Amino acid sequence: MAKRDTRNGNNGTSLGFEAELFKAADKLRGAIEPSDYKHVVLGLIFLKYVSESFEAKYEALLAEDPRLAEVRDEYLSENIFWVPKEARWANLQANAKQPYIGTMIDDAMRAIERDNESLKGVLPKDYGRPTLNKTMLGELIDLISGIALGADGDKSKDILGRVYEYFLGQFAGAEGKRGGEFYTPRCVVGVLVEMLEPYKGRVYDPCCGSGGMFVQSEKFVQEHGGRIGDIAIYGQEINYTTWRLAKMNLAVRGIDADVRWNNEGSFHRDEFPDLKADFILANPPFNVSDWGGERLREDARWKFGVPPVGNANYAWLQHIYYHLAPNGTAGVVLANGSMSSNQTNEGEIRKAMLEADVVDCMVALPGQLFYSTQIPACLWFLARNKNPGKGLRDRRGQVLFIDARNFGVLVDRTRRELTDEEIKRIADTYHAWRGEPQAGTYADVPGFCKSATVDEIRKHSYVLTPGRYVGAAAQEDDGESFGEKMARLAAQWRQQREEAARLDAAIETNLKELGF
């Protein structure tokens, strides 16, 4: 398994300068709110990416046949955006100190959208507004011009993609709760991707945010010997601004995806009604109460029971299960309450899901992982077929419970992240339990993991909280007998009493010398 560095935000591919680069960009922000400023910065990084990708191909075509260099199809056939002359980065950089630079950037964005159908309505085009400091804009262009300077085409594109992704995470942190609406922490995405292993097939996210699940999935494929294109990506997002971030995020990674803006949401206008995905990775908004469930009482997706109008958690689970292929698997981030709630039919839905044997694994996460909430969350893993063959064992009638509540390290006063080793331990445990080749032999570990039968879960009234099943961690045996341990503790107690007596005597002597 490839080494990751979840704490630097680059999945083991640290560039060494992202943090300093972000600090430099943030210093230029002035009075602009992070929620607004992120579009300014990320739009410019995107513009440099598409321009560099175009220029690299342009130079290659000039060397091959100059007539081909101006043929648009030569670029589009390789998933490279056509960039007209006025929109190329060198032109903007040359005019970075001019007072009209904001208008030039807006014109460049419009030109790129005009010549690339898939980007229509995606790019920010308000750099010319009077309230945006043009000196700051010029300095930002200079700063971004230095990213990947001198790197060859492929390396330059990769570096720009990683910088874009790093900045997304930093802006999410700066925005706090609002940041959580478009960004799932990388370590949480890492757990989902490492456990599900989306090597090949259709990957779907019904609430895709800024596209982090897709970027991580493509990265996983590449790190394990595959290539971009081995997976087909589908997603939808209700928030228009967030959808634009996702489109740019995928573009700077060179990922072709069918990601749609859907202002009615996945429940009310399913953009992919017939899609059956091999992998679904999702982080739906927690405990949504106004999801319009009263209009969907007879929906075909509610295979296990009609979800309550006041909470969308079990609507998300059933929507996701509905879209799984016959051997598909899903990983879903939900609030902890989803594992035990019995309000308004939720307990009955959970019971029906367990009796139908669609729950594969439950993971309890530590608190403080998310920008949007301090409450702990959990991961649900669903499987259409728990006996698919293909080297996996028959695990019907069983559910794996993993308790990772004590995992993670604090990265600041309010937020925690899972480490590389912790992500690997969780994923390896799941792989061994599924019987994957070369994954090792699974064994229950008190306090951490337990393979429970549906009979055992019935005895717990279908509650899926891992802590109920994994028990307490085993205490390390130090080899001492009870008598030896008591003798050692008594000796330590006598030694402490003697030390205290000596200290009292020394204090009394000192006080006498001082005249007390």
TORDRENZA-874047 format. One record per residue (C-alpha): x, y, z. Coordinates in pm, whole numbers, padded with zeros to 5 digits, always signed. Example, Ala and Ser with C-alpha at 12.3 -4.5 7.8 and 13.67 -1.06 7.14 Angstrom:
REM TORDRENZA-874047
+01230-00450+00780;+01367-00106+00714;
END
This chain:
REM TORDRENZA-874047
+00000+00000+00000;+00134+00339-00096;+00262+00556+00185;+00043+00852+00266;+00095+01167+00467;-00255+01269+00561;-00138+01547+00786;+00032+01751+00518;-00277+01725+00303;-00102+01571+00005;-00142+01198+00051;+00226+01123+00073;+00324+01351-00212;+00428+01662-00019;+00569+01935-00237;+00736+02104+00056;+00605+02452-00017;+00223+02430-00009;+00188+02572+00341;+00420+02865+00269;+00244+02925-00061;-00094+02934+00107;+00034+03171+00377;+00169+03403+00109;-00162+03396-00080;-00359+03450+00240;-00152+03758+00328;-00276+03921+00010;-00639+03865+00105;-00690+04187+00298;-01055+04236+00396;-01190+03969+00159;-01374+03685+00334;-01223+03335+00285;-01551+03217+00130;-01511+03479-00145;-01133+03477-00169;-01116+03104-00243;-01287+03162-00578;-01035+03433-00665;-00734+03213-00590;-00867+02879-00713;-00987+03036-01038;-00637+03168-01108;-00476+02832-01030;-00721+02671-01270;-00640+02928-01537;-00268+02859-01506;-00331+02485-01521;-00536+02490-01843;-00292+02734-02001;+00014+02522-01918;-00156+02204-02037;-00243+02377-02364;+00107+02523-02409;+00276+02186-02354;+00060+02026-02622;+00101+02329-02848;+00481+02301-02838;+00464+01927-02907;+00240+01983-03210;+00463+02261-03342;+00755+02020-03338;+00548+01750-03508;+00357+01955-03766;+00298+02331-03723;-00031+02305-03909;-00173+02088-03631;-00094+02339-03356;-00405+02546-03432;-00641+02250-03479;-00872+02242-03179;-00958+01873-03207;-00593+01781-03149;-00633+01913-02795;-00987+01802-02719;-00907+01444-02822;-00658+01428-02534;-00890+01595-02281;-00692+01921-02302;-00893+02243-02297;-00855+02480-02591;-00713+02812-02467;-00739+03110-02705;-00442+03347-02726;-00595+03622-02512;-00659+03375-02228;-00311+03226-02203;-00125+03271-01878;+00178+03442-02033;-00049+03722-02158;-00201+03772-01813;+00136+03757-01641;+00275+04024-01874;-00012+04256-01774;-00033+04162-01403;+00053+04516-01284;-00195+04693-01510;-00509+04847-01352;-00728+04659-01601;-00593+04313-01508;-00924+04215-01346;-01113+04277-01669;-00848+04080-01862;-00896+03781-01633;-01274+03796-01674;-01234+03809-02052;-00996+03513-02039;-01247+03309-01837;-01526+03393-02083;-01308+03299-02378;-01224+02960-02227;-01589+02892-02147;-01688+02997-02500;-01448+02749-02661;-01497+02458-02417;-01856+02342-02381;-01793+02141-02061;-01680+02455-01875;-01981+02674-01955;-02103+02845-01639;-01820+02698-01430;-01544+02960-01411;-01546+03269-01185;-01583+03590-01385;-01593+03875-01135;-01225+03974-01111;-01304+04314-01262;-01537+04425-00984;-01433+04757-00827;-01412+04614-00476;-01139+04365-00572;-00794+04515-00514;-00604+04505-00845;-00263+04529-00680;-00350+04214-00482;-00459+04046-00806;-00127+04126-00974;+00069+03994-00678;-00141+03675-00680;-00062+03624-01048;+00309+03664-00973;+00282+03418-00684;+00094+03156-00886;+00332+03204-01181;+00606+03052-00969;+00419+02724-00911;+00585+02441-01102;+00808+02688-01286;+01055+02491-01497;+00880+02155-01448;+00795+01952-01755;+00434+01933-01877;+00307+01630-01685;+00487+01718-01362;+00372+02078-01382;+00008+01971-01423;+00038+01729-01131;+00188+01996-00904;-00083+02247-00994;-00350+01985-00925;-00208+01910-00584;-00176+02279-00497;-00541+02331-00594;-00645+02041-00371;-00431+02163-00081;-00580+02512-00107;-00933+02367-00105;-00861+02205+00230;-00704+02520+00373;-00999+02735+00267;-01238+02482+00422;-01050+02518+00750;-01057+02898+00727;-01434+02895+00671;-01503+02655+00957;-01857+02520+00954;-01932+02656+00607;-01617+02490+00478;-01755+02152+00573;-02033+02200+00319;-01795+02156+00026;-01499+01964+00168;-01463+01624+00335;-01136+01590+00532;-00876+01401+00331;-00816+01145+00603;-01186+01048+00605;-01189+01019+00226;-00869+00817+00259;-01038+00561+00484;-01328+00518+00240;-01101+00483-00063;-00852+00248+00101;-01130+00023+00229;-01337+00010-00091;-01040-00004-00331;-01208+00143-00641;-00967+00003-00902;-01202-00027-01197;-01568+00040-01269;-01830+00307-01207;-01783+00542-00910;-02074+00756-00790;-02125+01030-00533;-02481+01166-00503;-02365+01472-00303;-02015+01523-00438;-01915+01858-00286;-01590+01977-00444;-01510+01631-00582;-01258+01505-00328;-01393+01149-00336;-01327+01131-00711;-00978+01280-00693;-00876+01034-00423;-01026+00741-00615;-00833+00829-00931;-00518+00876-00726;-00570+00534-00567;-00599+00372-00910;-00276+00535-01028;-00084+00446-00713;-00177+00082-00760;-00067+00051-01120;-00384+00157-01299;-00446+00465-01507;-00685+00758-01523;-00984+00630-01716;-01002+00290-01547;-01296+00427-01353;-01601+00611-01485;-01710+00892-01254;-02063+01016-01192;-02177+01276-00943;-02428+01546-00864;-02425+01846-00635;-02713+02070-00524;-02503+02382-00450;-02408+02565-00770;-02098+02731-00626;-01971+02401-00488;-02042+02226-00820;-01819+02483-00993;-01539+02402-00747;-01581+02033-00824;-01564+02088-01200;-01242+02286-01165;-01096+02042-00912;-01149+01752-01151;-01021+01951-01448;-00689+02038-01283;-00640+01668-01211;-00712+01578-01573;-01013+01371-01468;-01301+01330-01709;-01626+01298-01514;-01999+01335-01555;-02065+01567-01261;-02391+01760-01277;-02541+02053-01093;-02885+01957-00966;-03063+02236-00779;-03346+02004-00672;-03115+01750-00509;-03063+01377-00555;-03388+01278-00386;-03623+01489-00596;-03454+01484-00935;-03218+01191-00960;-02977+01282-01241;-02878+00917-01287;-03199+00721-01228;-03072+00406-01401;-02711+00413-01281;-02584+00104-01100;-02243+00186-00957;-01964-00050-00856;-01849+00192-00584;-02034+00469-00407;-01850+00706-00174;-02054+00979-00007;-02055+01228+00277;-02416+01352+00287;-02509+01645+00513;-02582+01511+00862;-02937+01488+00999;-03104+01705+00733;-03459+01783+00847;-03593+01975+00546;-03522+01729+00266;-03881+01723+00136;-03952+01369+00242;-04327+01433+00268;-04335+01439-00115;-04164+01101-00152;-04373+00866+00058;-04416+00606-00220;-04068+00615-00372;-03925+00291-00515;-03591+00356-00343;-03736+00294+00003;-03678-00081-00010;-03632-00115+00367;-03892+00132+00490;-04011+00490+00441;-03753+00729+00595;-03879+00990+00841;-03969+01333+00708;-03758+01496+00981;-03425+01325+00909;-03267+01228+00575;-03003+00984+00707;-03193+00669+00611;-03308+00826+00286;-02942+00867+00190;-02857+00509+00286;-03142+00370+00079;-03079+00601-00218;-02717+00483-00218;-02809+00114-00185;-03059+00153-00471;-02778+00268-00701;-02539-00020-00625;-02455-00273-00897;-02511-00645-00817;-02162-00672-00664;-02134-00306-00566;-02010-00169-00234;-02062+00170-00072;-01902+00377+00202;-02115+00649+00362;-02029+00908+00628;-02317+00971+00868;-02380+01114+01213;-02331+00872+01502;-02700+00881+01585;-02778+00684+01270;-02633+00371+01434;-02883+00361+01719;-03175+00597+01655;-03525+00451+01691;-03718+00768+01612;-03992+00765+01349;-03925+00427+01190;-03544+00454+01176;-03498+00152+01402;-03728-00056+01181;-03540+00048+00866;-03209-00045+01029;-03355-00381+01135;-03476-00449+00779;-03134-00364+00637;-02963-00603+00877;-03211-00883+00816;-03157-00833+00441;-02782-00861+00511;-02678-00542+00332;-02464-00392+00611;-02103-00504+00569;-01901-00299+00816;-01941-00018+01069;-01657+00215+01173;-01683+00456+01466;-01465+00763+01408;-01314+01003+01663;-01462+01346+01719;-01318+01670+01581;-01246+01534+01232;-01483+01765+01047;-01483+02138+00978;-01863+02154+00991;-01924+01984+01326;-01740+01872+01638;-01967+01570+01690;-01820+01230+01607;-01934+01050+01295;-01936+00695+01167;-01887+00509+00841;-02146+00271+00701;-02027+00014+00445;-02301-00149+00241;-02270-00446+00006;-02517-00582-00249;-02354-00925-00242;-02154-01051+00058;-02055-01370-00125;-01932-01245-00463;-01641-01487-00504;-01344-01321-00680;-01115-01422-00398;-01344-01290-00123;-01487-01516+00145;-01855-01575+00216;-01939-01324+00491;-02317-01351+00480;-02480-01315+00821;-02181-01122+00958;-02096-00758+01017;-01750-00621+01098;-01734-00358+01374;-01431-00129+01405;-01396+00117+01693;-01154+00396+01596;-01282+00655+01844;-00943+00679+02013;-00755+00728+01688;-00625+01054+01545;-00388+01334+01641;-00475+01697+01707;-00352+01925+01428;-00485+02240+01594;-00701+02333+01893;-01025+02220+01730;-00944+01958+01470;-00810+01604+01464;-00677+01391+01176;-00619+01021+01133;-00258+00920+01070;-00126+00704+00787;-00080+00409+01018;-00432+00436+01157;-00590+00450+00811;-00384+00148+00708;-00482-00045+01020;-00855+00017+00961;-00835-00074+00592;-00615-00380+00646;-00854-00511+00910;-01147-00484+00668;-00952-00648+00385;-00845-00939+00606;-01203-00985+00729;-01329-00996+00370;-01071-01265+00297;-00879-01072+00035;-00566-01248-00099;-00244-01130+00069;-00445-00942+00331;-00350-01173+00616;-00568-01360+00861;-00843-01176+01042;-00882-01202+01420;-01103-01010+01664;-00908-00756+01869;-01074-00656+02199;-01136-00285+02207;-01080-00244+01831;-01262-00490+01604;-01519-00767+01620;-01689-00984+01359;-02043-01020+01488;-02327-01235+01362;-02673-01103+01290;-02791-01313+01587;-02561-01114+01816;-02686-00788+01666;-03046-00893+01725;-02964-00932+02096;-02855-00567+02094;-03187-00460+01937;-03015-00393+01602;-02802-00112+01743;-02482-00082+01534;-02253+00113+01766;-01914-00066+01747;-01840-00006+02116;-02119-00250+02205;-01946-00534+02024;-01569-00485+02039;-01553-00482+02421;-01266-00340+02624;-00906-00349+02511;-00702-00629+02666;-00466-00518+02937;-00103-00598+02876;+00026-00885+03091;+00348-00781+03264;+00418-01132+03401;+00375-01036+03769;+00172-01251+04005;-00084-01085+04232;+00146-01117+04537;+00445-00972+04351;+00240-00680+04228;+00109-00603+04581;+00460-00621+04727;+00592-00383+04459;+00309-00133+04517;+00360-00149+04898;+00732-00080+04856;+00657+00217+04628;+00409+00351+04885;+00666+00324+05171;+00928+00495+04956;+00691+00782+04879;+00602+00820+05249;+00971+00830+05346;+01040+01091+05074;+00747+01301+05198;+00876+01278+05556;+01224+01394+05449;+01070+01684+05259;+00861+01787+05561;+01173+01778+05784;+01372+01991+05537;+01091+02248+05519;+01070+02264+05900;+01448+02318+05928;+01440+02597+05670;+01153+02770+05848;+01341+02761+06181;+01647+02914+06019;+01426+03194+05890;+01292+03259+06242;+00952+03091+06210;
END
